[in-house]
Amino acid sequence: MGDRDWRPFIYGGLASIVAEFGTFPIDTTKTRLQIQGQAIDPRHVELRYSGMVDCFVKTSRQEGIKALYCGIWPAVLRQATYGTIKFGTYYSLKKALAQRRADGGAVEHLPTNTFCAAFAGGLSSAIANPTDVLKVRMQMGDEKRNLVRCFIDIYRIEGVRGLWRGVGPTSQRAAVIAAVELPVYDACKHRSSPRWGHSR
């Protein structure tokens, strides 16, 4: 691997996967609430849920707890790619640009961090978009097959464009989230660290 530091890629991916397992039922309820009531698809015209708690309870009772984790494997696959690329690219690019500055990266530079985070978020989300499409389809119960079968069917029927459906808004959203999330995290981390702390 040479001198390249792979830890941000590995740790970022693992952290994202663990977080996905813990928060996935919330994501399922969000997706179902967003899809219901739409006029364009007759399968989801009915307003079945009044809110997040109602959606969580009804899904659990009517379809079982397992339904809240329907689509978990494409979500985990997404985090294994999206989280790994996002964190790894952010810290690698940030380090490379910091070394070119006059201070040699001795201090946190918000504009640089924001640019690196937005780039890493948008790039990683664009690459991982097919897994996001699979996740949403399986969350809605539209795809009852396994991950591989679902992937093959979407590709066969809808082509490559089907796998990258919605990539524009998804990447833009990820770029904005990362541009806020990662620099704020770094700022808080360095401010609380004894090495970077300040005395009053």
ZIJOMO-V325226 format. One record per backbone hydrogen bond with DSSP energy under -0.5 kcal/mol. NH is the residue of the N-H (numbers start at 1). CO is the residue of the C=O. Records with the same first field share a line. If there is no record, write none. Layout:
# ZIJOMO-V325226
NH->CO + CO
This chain:
# ZIJOMO-V325226
4->1
6->4
10->6
11->7
12->8
13->9
14->10
15->11
16->12
17->13
18->14
19->15
20->16
21->17
22->18
23->19
24->20
26->23
27->23
28->24
29->25
30->26
31->27
32->28
33->29
34->30
35->31
36->32
37->44 + 46
38->35 + 44
42->40
44->41
45->42
48->46
55->51
56->52
57->53
58->54
59->55
60->56
61->57
62->58
63->59
64->59 + 60
67->64
68->65
69->65 + 66
70->67
72->69
75->71
76->72
77->73
78->74
79->75
80->76
81->77
82->78
83->79
84->79
85->81
86->82
87->83
88->84
89->85
90->86
91->87
92->88
93->89
94->90
95->91
96->92
97->93
98->94
99->95
100->97
101->97 + 98
104->101
106->103
110->108
113->109
114->110
115->111
116->112
117->113
118->114
119->115
120->116
121->117
122->118
123->119
124->120
125->121
126->122
127->123
128->124
129->126
131->128
132->128
133->129
134->130
135->131
136->132
137->133
138->134
139->135
140->136
141->138
142->137
143->137
144->142
150->146
151->147
152->148
153->149
154->150
155->151
156->152
157->153
158->154
159->154 + 155
162->158 + 159
163->159
164->160
165->162
167->164
170->166
171->167
172->168
173->169
174->170
175->171
176->172
177->173
178->174
179->175
180->176 + 177
181->177
182->178
183->178
184->180
185->181
186->182
187->183
188->184
189->185
190->186
191->187
192->188
193->189
196->193
197->193
